Amino acid sequence: MPYILTTDNRRQCLRNGEPALNAGELNYQIFYYIKHNYQTVFHKDTIKKFIDDFLGARPNYQRYNDMTGALIRCKKELERRLNIPEFVADSLLEFMEYYDLEIAKYEDLKILENGDVE
């Protein structure tokens, strides 16, 4: 689990919905949101917004890879540290599946542009 320093205001920015700048911040943002909302109002649309903001208008391989890793690690930490319903943690894997088609299209484009693995 990444830890965002308390000596600046980055934690508050992420809590207020400012886009995450790296995978660690995305992990923190999603973990914080779920930790504080899963028992009351848990909106998958909010998590999707965090992910979409992180990916940006022109996602690249690194962003997709970082997003995938952040979701997996966040799921693992939610299970390890919080006594939350399984469906909540598993919903993060559903997000990965949701983006699979988008990632596959990106990969196919890059194969056309750069050639496939020999």
N, C-alpha and C positions, 0 to 999 in steps of 0.2 A: 504494500500500500504506500503510495507516495505521500509525502507530507509537505504541505505548503507552509512556508515560514509564517509565523505569527507576527514577525517584525514589520511587515508591510501590509497593505490592504488587499492583497491578492485573494485571500480567502473570501473576504466580503464581496469582492467583484464577482467571483465565481458563484457565490450564493445568490447574487442578484441577477444571475443569468448572462453575465458577460462571457463571450466565447472563450473556451479553453484554448490555450496556446500550444499545448503539448499533451501527450498521452497521460502523463501524471496528473495534469490538471483536469482532464476529462474524467479520469478515474475518481478523483476527489469530488468533482462536481456531481457525478452520478451517485456515488456512495453517500455523500452528504444528503442529497435530495431523498434518496430512498430511506436512509436512516431516520429522517425527520418527517416522512410523509406516508410510509407504507401502512401505518395503522389507521390513518384517517382518510386522506384523499390522495390516492396514488394515480397519477396521470402518465400513461405511457407517452402521450404527446409531448410532455415536457422533456422526457429523456430523448425522444426523437429530435426535438429542437436542439438539445445540447449536442447531439451527434452531428446533425446537419450543420450547425454553426461551426463545429470543429472541422468538419470536412471542407467547408467553404464552397464557393461556386465552381471551382475547378480542382476537385480532389485528385490526388496522385497516389502512386503505390505506397509511399511512406505514410500518408494520412490514413489510407484504408488499413494498412497493417497496424498502425498505432491504435486506431479505433478498435480493431478486433482484439488486440492484446489488452487494451484497457477494459473492454467488456468482460473478457475472461477473468482477468485478475480481480475486477470489482466483484464479480459473481463469487469467486472463491473467498474473498474477504468478507462478503456479506454472510456467507454460510459459516465461515470460521468464527466470526466475531459477534454476530447478532443472531438472536433466536427469531428468525423471520420465516414466514411461510415459504415453502419450497417454490411455489409458483412465482413468487416475486423475484427470487434470484434467477430462476430459469427464464424469466422474461428477457433477461439480457442476452441469452442465446437466441431467442426469437428475433431480436434486433439484428444479430449477426446474419441470420438466415434471410431476413428482409433485405439486407444489402448485398446478398450473394449475387443476385442477377446484375445489379449495378457494377459490382466488382468484376464479374465475368465479362461484361461488355467492355469495360476498361481494359482488361487483359487481352481480349480479342483485338481491340484497336491497336494496342501496343505490339502485338504479334504482327499485324499488318504493317505497322510503321517500322519495326526494328527486326523482324524475322523471329522465328520460333527457336526454341532451344534445340540444338542439334542432337 
